[in-house]
Amino acid sequence: MKKDIHPEYRKVVFLDTSSDFKFLSGSTQSSEETIEWEDGNTYPLIRVEISSDSHPFYTGKQKTDKVGGRVDRFKKKYNMK
């Protein structure tokens, strides 16, 4: 690999703004904000709108389509059996 062309890979803290869930992970993303983590070290803070803590797929609070598929909707629309 060529030197000095890749972004710096470091540990950062991601903060889910909708649930205040925080987790430490590796990333090349940078931030001006920092936060002190549980291990006593200070890391860059990246704010995200959704994470595994608030995403409907992971929380089990998914909305399901109870109407049916395309064919069922077509038949219902035109009163077909």
Residue pairs with C-beta under 8 A, 6 or more apart in sequence:
7 28
8 28
8 30
9 26
9 27
9 28
10 26
10 27
10 28
10 43
10 44
11 24
11 25
11 26
11 27
11 43
12 24
12 25
12 26
12 27
12 29
12 31
12 43
12 44
12 45
12 46
13 22
13 23
13 24
13 35
13 37
13 43
13 44
13 45
13 46
14 22
14 23
14 24
14 25
14 27
14 46
14 47
14 48
14 51
15 21
15 22
15 35
15 45
15 46
15 47
15 48
16 22
16 48
16 49
16 50
16 51
16 53
16 54
17 47
17 48
17 49
18 49
18 50
18 54
19 51
19 53
19 54
21 51
21 53
21 54
22 35
23 51
24 37
24 43
27 46
29 44
29 46
30 44
31 44
31 45
31 46
33 44
33 45
33 47
34 42
34 43
34 44
34 45
35 42
35 43
35 45
36 42
37 43
52 58
53 59
56 62
56 63
67 73
67 76
68 76
74 80
75 81
